[in-house]
Amino acid sequence: MHALLISGSPRVGSGTTALAALVGDALRTRGATVTSLELARAAGPRPRDLPRTYDAVVLASPVHHGSYSGLLKVALDEVPGDWLADTAVGVLAHGAGPRTGSVVCEHLRTVARALGGWVAPTQIASCPADFVPGPHGAAPAPDEPLLRRCEALAAELHRCATMLRTPVAEPV
């Protein structure tokens, strides 16, 4: 399985990108090859420039005024209308508080379905409280519940991608 992670945060090294990386790690444990696209890095490829050979795509955004980021919106506006056709899709949001990301995930679900994607049932909305301080000034680490949610989403994406790759039998 080949997965693409898109972080729509305008900040390099953001909590959104850290959250997407956790899902990427969980996908790798299932044998997936993972490509990351951090939209804040201006020199990187845009979604319209990427091949359409991904089995799964993860859309991650910070919470911006109750919705997903303008940077991610612009990127998704550039892709063809069927860009996610027959692709498993995961949605993530990282906000300031524990309940701020749910609406963002719902918005991303709508966009992913409009682009032909099959959106996984599990969505992840995280906040800084989901990361615990690292020892001796090290970077914060995800807590166990967040890691379990990332594992659940990775399992669903793997299952969905496998289903979508299986040829449909012709009627007899």
C-alpha angles and dihedrals in degrees: 000000000000117000132189120208115200117193110197097191116125088216122080112233094015130163087254091058090046090053092049089049090056090056088046090054091049090050091049090055085060091054098262124149106227129203117191125207116190104191091201088071099083095197094059126098120276121231091254089059095052124095116254093233099108120122091200136020125195117203113201127182141169117238108264115180092328096312142064123294124282088231091061091043092055091047093050091046088061097058125089116264093252096043093124097039110148091357126130109236132198124193127209136177132186119198143161096264139036097259103033099093103056095083090047090055091050090051091050090049090057093049093046092051090048088055091052099260129147104229118213115238094236116076125180125221112177138176136189090275088067089067121069123211114267121235118274096000096314119148116282115270127216117260121239097260091054091049090051091052090050090050091049092051092047090051091051093048091049092049093046094046090051091050092049092051092053111097116242112241115244114244114258 
